[in-house]
Amino acid sequence: MTLDHSVVARGRHCPLAYRYDPTDVSAAPESSVADVLYVIGGLYGNPVALETIEAMAEVERSEGRRVELIFNGDFHWFDTDPAIFWALNDRVMRHTALLGNVEFELVDTHPGAGCGCVYPDHVDDGVVERSNRIMARLQGVAAECHEQVAELRKLPRYRCLELAGQRVAIVHGDPESLAGWGLALEALRDHAHHATLQHWFERMGVSVIAGTHTCLPTLWHEGERAIINNGSAGMGNLRDDSRGLISRIAVDSSHPDALVRSRAGALTVELLPVAFDIEAWQALFSRWWPDGSDAALSYGKRIRGGTRLDIEQAHLDLDTSR
């Protein structure tokens, strides 16, 4: 297949509407009464994972903890069945939610954005083109879901919560763009990016930054500061592992199932697996996106077998690496 490079460019372009200033993120912090935040990025239209996450929260509540679920974008993506799209959207809206680039493009199509992923150069052109076509198909579904899109239109692009006297910035991409890659694993590994991270922390006055968008998980820690990116709640993130991951940020508790954790002052920051029924999810995904379809080509192997990343590679603790 010959690639249409004008189409590919649309998946790499970042419109001005995606951008904001880091101080905007923390300008109006909200006090949270929660003991535990589940920050859930990249659900990608997986209703099986959503049911599992809600059940996980109920277990914690039964143990006396107040849990708030925060969906920080891209809770839609593979869900091209209108009934599932409606139901998943309605369930997410019972909790706290932010826009991801997927929802932003479902609400309003931004010229030049394509899928809105703003893929960096190292991502293959074929992936970009397929993502643009996935978005176009999902936009066709959303066009018939007027009430759901109206609800999406009300969502903010970021939030800042105060928890145990500390501020937690919650974004989709990074502190400067809805689709920014500044919290990607590759960026956090880059020592030259360190000054930008410190600049963001200082301008926002936060202890923790939680993002998603870039599809690979990471937990970065230095001193009293942490950055957590859950990768994807709705599909596998690690080698030979089909489980999703969410970010868990808590006061006075840690989770026994967490794969990795750090401390940021009074807060415990963890990557927590979501062990949803992979057979049920595979059956749904394959019905919507059969072999040879765009999503199957881009994500099929990952849904079944995860990625090539090991959890040790995802934990970037600068305090112990010196």
N, C-alpha and C positions, 0 to 999 in steps of 0.2 A: 504494500500500500504506500502511495506517495503522500508524504506529510504536507499539509497545508500550513506553511510557516506563518501566515497571517493569523490562523486559528491558534497555533501554538503560542504566539506572542500574547494573545489575549489571556492566557493562563499565567503569564509572568508579569504582567503590568499591574502596578498598584495605583488605583485612582486616589485622588486627593481626599475623597470622602472616607477612605479607610484610615486616614491619618489623624492623630491627635497628639497633644503634648503630655509628657509624663505627669506634670502637675495636675492636669485635668483628672487623672485617674484617682488621685488621693484628695481632691479638693473638697469632697463632702463625705468623709468617712461615716459609716453607719455602725452603731453599737450592735453587737450580736449577743444574744442570750444563749447561744449554742455552746456546748462543750466540745463538739466535734463538727468539723466541716468536711463533707464529702465534695470534692471538686471534680466534676465529671465532664471531661472533654472528649470529643470524638466518639460519641455513642454510635454515630453513623447509621441511625435508623434500625438498630438492633433491639427489638422489643424483649427478646429473651434476656439480654444483659440488663435492661431496665428493670425487669421483674426481680432479677437476682440482686441488684443494687438496693432496691427498695426493701427486700427481705433482709439484707445485711444491716441496713439502718434500723430495722425493727428489732433485730437481735440486740443491737447496742442500746436501743431505747429500753428494752426489757431489763437491761442491766443498770438502768438509772441514768444514762447519759442523754443529753439533749443533742440531737443530730439534725443538722441542716444540710439538705442536698442542693448543690449549686451546679447547674449545667452551664459550663462556660463555652458553649458553642459547638456547632457541627453535630447536633443531636439528630439532624436529618442527613441523609446522603444516599444510602442504598434503598430506602423505603419508597419504592415507586408504586406500591399497591396503595390506592387512595384510602382504603379503609384503615390500613396500618398507619399511613401518614397522619390521618385524622386522630386516631386513637393515641398514637405515640406523642403527638404534639399536645393533645389535651392532658396527658399524664405528666409530661414535663412541666406544663404550665401550672400544675398544682404546687410546684416547688419554686425555687429561685432560678432564673435563667438569664443568660446573656446571649447576645448575638455572636455567632461565628461567621466566617466568610460565606458558608453555605446559606445560612438564614438571611444574611445581608443581601445576597444575590436573589433569594426567593422573594424578598420584600420589594426590592427595586433592582432592576438590571442596570449595572453601571458600565457605561461604554468602555470597552477595552479590557474589562476585568475577566471575561470568560468565566471560569470556575471560581475565580476569586482567591485562588491558592497562593498566587504570587511566587511560584516555584523558583528557586535559585537555579543557577546555571548547571549545577551538577545533576539535576534531575533530568532524565531522558525526555526528549521531545515527544516520544510516543505516549509516555505517561501523561504529559500535559494535554495532549490532544484528546486522549480518552477521558480525562477529567472534565474537559470542556463539554464533551458529548454527554457524560453522566449528568452534569449540571443542566444541560438543555432538556434532557428527559425529565429530570426532577422539577424543573420550572414548569413543564407542561402539566404535571400533577398538581403543583401548587396553584396554578391558574384556576383550577376548579375547586380549590379549598379556601374560599373567601374568608370565612370566619377565622380559620387557623392563621392565615397570612395576616389578618388584622391584629391578632394577638402577637405575632412575631414583630410586627411594626412597632409595638410599644416597648420592646426590650432595649436595654442600654447596651453599650459596647464594652463596658468595664464596670467594676465595683470595687470599693475599698471597705473592708470591715475591720472593726476593732474587737479584738479577742484577747482577754486577759491583759488589757492595757497595751497591747501591741497591734500594729496595723498590718493587715494582709491585703495586698493588691491582687485582684483577680481579673485577668485579661484573657482574651482568646489567643492572640498572636504574641505581641510583646508590648512594652510600655509606650511605644510610639506608633504602632499600627495594628489594626484589627487582624491583618494577615502577615505581621512581621515574623521574621525568623531569628530574632535576637535571643530567644530562649531555647533554640534548637540545641541538641546534644553537640553537634559539630561546632556551633558558635561558642558554647560554654567551655569546650575543650581548648579554644583558641586564646592563648594568653594575651594577644593583642586586643581582644574584646573585653578584657577585664576592666579597663578604664570606663568603658561604656556602662558596664554593669554597676560599678560604683557610682557613676553619675546618676543612673536611674534610682538607685536606693536613696541617695542623698536628696534628690529633687522630690521624691515621693514621700520620704520619711517613713518607710515601711520596713518591717522585719522579714517578711516573706512575700515573694512574688510567685503566683501560681498561673501557669499558662498551659497551652496544649498546641493544637494546630499542626505541628511539625511531624507528628505521627510516630516519633520515637521517644521513649521515656528517658528522663534524667532527673537526678537529685543532686543539686550543687549546693555546697555549704562552705561558708567561711565565717569564722567568729560567731556573731549573733545573727547572721543573715543566711537565708536559704532561698533557693529557687527550685521550684518543682514543676515538672512537665510530665503529665501522666501518659503522654503518647496517645493511646486510644482506649476508651472504656469498652468499645464494642467489638474489638478484634484483637488478635494476638500481637504481642509486643516483643517477646523474647524468643530465643532459640528453642525450637521444638515445643512451643507452649502456646496453646490457642486461647488462653485466658486474657481478658481485658485487664486494664489497670485503671485505678482512680487515685487521686491525691487525697490523703487523709491528713487534716491539720487539727490538732487536738490540744486541749488543756488538761493536764493531770491524767493522761492515759496514753497508752500505746496499744497497738493491735497485735495479737499473737501471730496473725497470719501475714503481717507486713513483710515484704521482701527486702526492704532497705529503709533505714530511718536516719534522721538527723535531728538536732535540737537547734531551735532559734529562740533564745531566751526561754520564756515560759512555755513555748509551743513545741510540740512534737510533730515532725513533718515526715510522712511516710508514703511509700508507694504500696498500695493494697491491691491484691489480685481480685478479679471478678470471675469466679469459676462458674460461668453460665453453661447451660446444656449445649455443647458444641454440635451435637447431632441435630437438635431442633433448629439451631441457628443456620447450620449448613443447608438444611432442607428449605428454609425460607429464602436464603440468599440465592440458592440454585434455581428456585422457582422464578425469582425476579430477574436474575442475571445468569442465564445458562452458559455452558461452556462456549467460549468464543466471543461472548459479549464483552463490552468495554470494562465493566467492573470485574468480571471473572478474570480477564487478562491481567488487570492491574493488581487485583487483591486476592484472587482465588487461592493461591499458594499460601499467602500469609494467613488467611482465615483458618486454614487447616493446620498449618505448621509454624506459625509465628514468623520471626525474623532471624537474622544472624547475630543479633545482639545478646550478650550475656549480661546479667544484672550487675556484675562487678564493673563492667564497662560503663554502665549508666550512672554509677555513684561517683561523683566528683567532689571529694572532701578535701578542700585546700588546706585545712588544718592538719591533716595527717599525711599530706603528700610532700611536705617540705622537709 
